[in-house]
């Protein structure tokens, strides 16, 4: 069984939700972060050859045993700085995986998208190296790239981020444009984040039940 590392970003300020901690937002009876972390343990019987391995949560959040915690410097300096902090934390663990998932916690469909991304990684690894993509990114129904619900070649992502002169507030497209990208075939109904109360209402009652499993991996 191959593994893919995971960086979960929880640093959104949630200003349009009244300043709430997005990781603790409850949808269908489960907090978003708890539901996402639990989903990483739920793929043993799905037939995939790739599954989440090392996991790091970047931002101010409590994490269960077996999950790394990191914080971008300075806090609140944006997703690129947060991803850099996550990569640094993963590098201090066991050998980094060839691929890394980058997941924003306010994407409620992430638990269902993760196995689809793992399958896309398996397909990508079967291609000749000359045509292999460096990032696999969904596109929503409006044509927007979902950079924070995507799979990245770990080495390529690190090089792209380290090539930037300033990470603070850097937009994701500065990383994105340095990579060879393939579109991930993902159900559009699973894409979208929670920025506003209207977004939260849209997601309530739409997610399948997911059994919460206590993470048991040692880090």
C-alpha positions as CSV (number, residue, x, y, z in Angstrom):
1,X,0.0,0.0,0.0
2,X,1.4,3.4,-1.0
3,X,0.7,6.5,1.0
4,X,0.2,10.1,0.2
5,X,1.0,12.9,2.7
6,X,-1.8,15.3,3.6
7,X,-1.7,19.0,4.6
8,X,-4.9,20.3,6.1
9,X,-5.2,24.1,6.2
10,X,-7.4,25.5,9.0
11,X,-6.2,29.1,9.1
12,X,-9.2,30.8,7.4
13,X,-10.5,33.7,9.5
14,X,-14.1,33.1,8.8
15,X,-14.9,36.8,8.8
16,X,-18.1,36.4,6.7
17,X,-19.2,33.7,9.1
18,X,-18.9,36.1,12.1
19,X,-15.3,35.2,12.8
20,X,-16.0,31.6,13.7
21,X,-13.3,28.9,13.7
22,X,-14.0,27.1,10.5
23,X,-12.4,23.9,11.7
24,X,-15.1,23.7,14.4
25,X,-18.0,24.5,12.1
26,X,-20.6,21.6,12.4
27,X,-22.2,20.2,9.3
28,X,-24.5,17.2,9.6
29,X,-23.5,16.7,13.2
30,X,-19.8,16.6,12.8
31,X,-17.1,19.3,13.0
32,X,-15.4,19.8,9.7
33,X,-11.9,19.0,10.9
34,X,-13.0,16.0,12.9
35,X,-14.9,14.6,9.9
36,X,-12.0,15.1,7.5
37,X,-9.4,13.5,9.8
38,X,-11.7,10.6,10.5
39,X,-12.1,10.0,6.8
40,X,-8.4,9.3,6.3
41,X,-8.9,6.0,8.3
42,X,-11.9,5.0,6.2
43,X,-10.3,3.8,3.0
44,X,-8.9,0.4,3.9
45,X,-11.6,-1.4,2.1
46,X,-12.2,0.8,-1.0
47,X,-9.8,-1.1,-3.3
48,X,-7.3,1.8,-3.7
49,X,-3.6,1.1,-3.7
50,X,-2.9,4.6,-2.3
51,X,-4.2,6.0,1.0
52,X,-3.4,9.0,3.3
53,X,-0.3,8.5,5.4
54,X,1.3,11.3,7.3
55,X,-1.1,14.2,8.1
56,X,-0.3,17.7,9.3
57,X,-2.8,20.3,10.3
58,X,-1.6,23.9,9.8
59,X,-3.3,26.5,11.9
60,X,-4.6,26.9,15.4
61,X,-6.5,23.7,16.1
62,X,-6.4,20.8,18.4
63,X,-5.3,17.6,16.7
64,X,-5.6,14.0,17.8
65,X,-2.6,11.8,18.5
66,X,-0.8,10.7,15.4
67,X,-1.4,14.0,13.5
68,X,1.3,16.7,13.2
69,X,0.5,20.3,14.0
70,X,2.2,23.3,12.5
71,X,1.7,27.1,12.2
72,X,2.7,29.4,9.4
73,X,5.0,32.3,10.3
74,X,3.6,34.8,10.8
75,X,0.2,33.4,11.6
76,X,-2.4,34.4,9.1
77,X,0.1,35.0,6.3
78,X,-1.9,33.0,3.7
79,X,-2.2,29.6,2.2
80,X,1.2,29.5,0.5
81,X,3.0,30.2,3.8
82,X,0.8,27.6,5.4
83,X,1.6,25.0,2.8
84,X,5.3,25.7,3.3
85,X,4.9,25.2,7.1
86,X,3.1,21.9,6.4
87,X,5.8,20.6,4.1
88,X,8.4,21.5,6.7
89,X,6.5,19.6,9.4
90,X,6.1,16.5,7.1
91,X,9.8,16.5,6.3
92,X,10.5,16.0,10.0
93,X,8.5,12.8,10.1
94,X,9.2,9.6,8.1
95,X,10.2,9.7,4.5
96,X,7.9,12.2,2.6
97,X,5.6,10.6,0.1
98,X,5.9,11.3,-3.6
99,X,2.6,13.1,-3.6
100,X,0.9,15.4,-1.1
101,X,-2.7,16.4,-0.8
102,X,-3.5,20.0,0.1
103,X,-7.0,20.3,1.7
104,X,-8.7,23.4,3.1
105,X,-10.8,22.4,6.1
106,X,-13.8,24.5,4.9
107,X,-14.3,22.2,1.9
108,X,-17.0,19.9,3.3
109,X,-16.8,17.6,0.3
110,X,-13.1,16.9,0.9
111,X,-13.6,13.4,2.6
112,X,-15.4,12.2,-0.5
113,X,-12.9,13.8,-2.9
114,X,-9.8,12.4,-1.2
115,X,-10.3,8.8,-2.6
116,X,-10.9,10.3,-6.0
117,X,-7.6,12.2,-5.8
118,X,-5.8,9.0,-4.6
119,X,-7.2,7.2,-7.7
120,X,-6.0,10.0,-9.9
121,X,-2.5,9.8,-8.4
122,X,-2.5,6.0,-9.2
123,X,-3.4,6.8,-12.8
124,X,-0.8,9.5,-13.0
125,X,2.0,7.3,-11.7
126,X,1.2,4.7,-14.4
127,X,1.9,7.3,-17.1
128,X,5.4,7.7,-18.7
129,X,7.5,10.2,-16.7
130,X,7.7,12.5,-19.7
131,X,4.0,13.2,-19.7
132,X,3.3,12.9,-15.9
133,X,1.6,15.8,-14.3
134,X,3.0,17.6,-11.3
135,X,-0.4,18.6,-9.9
136,X,-3.9,17.1,-10.1
137,X,-6.5,19.8,-9.5
138,X,-10.3,19.8,-9.7
139,X,-12.2,22.5,-11.5
140,X,-15.7,23.4,-10.3
141,X,-18.8,24.0,-12.4
142,X,-17.9,27.7,-12.9
143,X,-14.4,26.8,-14.1
144,X,-12.5,27.8,-11.0
145,X,-9.4,25.8,-10.0
146,X,-9.7,24.2,-6.6
147,X,-6.0,24.6,-5.6
148,X,-6.8,23.8,-1.9
149,X,-8.5,20.5,-2.7
150,X,-5.8,19.0,-4.9
151,X,-2.8,16.6,-5.2
152,X,0.7,17.9,-5.8
153,X,4.0,16.2,-6.5
154,X,5.8,16.8,-3.2
155,X,9.2,17.7,-4.7
156,X,7.7,19.9,-7.4
157,X,5.5,21.7,-4.8
158,X,8.5,22.3,-2.6
159,X,10.5,23.7,-5.5
160,X,7.7,26.0,-6.6
161,X,7.2,27.4,-3.1
162,X,10.9,27.8,-2.4
163,X,11.3,29.7,-5.7
164,X,9.1,32.5,-4.4
165,X,10.8,35.5,-2.9
166,X,8.1,36.2,-0.3
167,X,5.5,33.7,1.0
168,X,3.5,36.2,3.1
169,X,0.2,36.8,1.3
170,X,1.5,35.1,-1.9
171,X,-1.4,34.0,-4.1
172,X,-1.7,30.4,-4.9
173,X,-1.6,31.0,-8.7
174,X,2.1,31.9,-8.3
175,X,2.7,28.3,-7.3
176,X,0.2,26.9,-9.6
177,X,1.6,28.4,-12.8
178,X,5.0,26.8,-12.1
179,X,3.6,23.3,-12.3
180,X,2.4,20.9,-15.0
181,X,-1.3,20.5,-14.2
182,X,-3.9,17.9,-15.0
183,X,-7.6,18.3,-14.2
184,X,-8.9,15.9,-11.6
185,X,-12.2,14.3,-12.6
186,X,-14.3,15.0,-9.5
187,X,-18.0,15.3,-9.0
188,X,-18.8,19.0,-9.1
189,X,-21.4,18.6,-6.3
190,X,-18.5,17.8,-3.9
191,X,-16.7,21.1,-4.7
192,X,-17.2,24.3,-2.9
193,X,-16.2,25.9,0.5
194,X,-18.0,27.6,3.3
195,X,-17.4,31.3,3.4
196,X,-20.9,32.6,4.2
197,X,-24.0,31.5,6.1
198,X,-25.6,30.8,2.8
199,X,-22.7,28.3,2.0
200,X,-23.3,26.6,5.3
201,X,-27.0,26.3,4.6
202,X,-26.3,24.8,1.2
203,X,-24.1,22.0,2.7
204,X,-26.3,21.0,5.6
205,X,-28.1,17.8,4.9
206,X,-26.1,17.0,1.8
207,X,-23.2,14.9,3.1
208,X,-23.3,11.2,3.5
209,X,-22.9,9.7,7.0
210,X,-19.2,9.0,7.9
211,X,-18.2,6.9,10.8
212,X,-15.8,8.8,13.1
213,X,-12.7,6.7,13.7
214,X,-10.0,7.7,16.2
215,X,-6.7,8.0,14.3
216,X,-4.3,5.3,15.4
217,X,-1.2,5.9,13.4
218,X,2.0,6.8,15.2
219,X,3.9,9.9,14.0
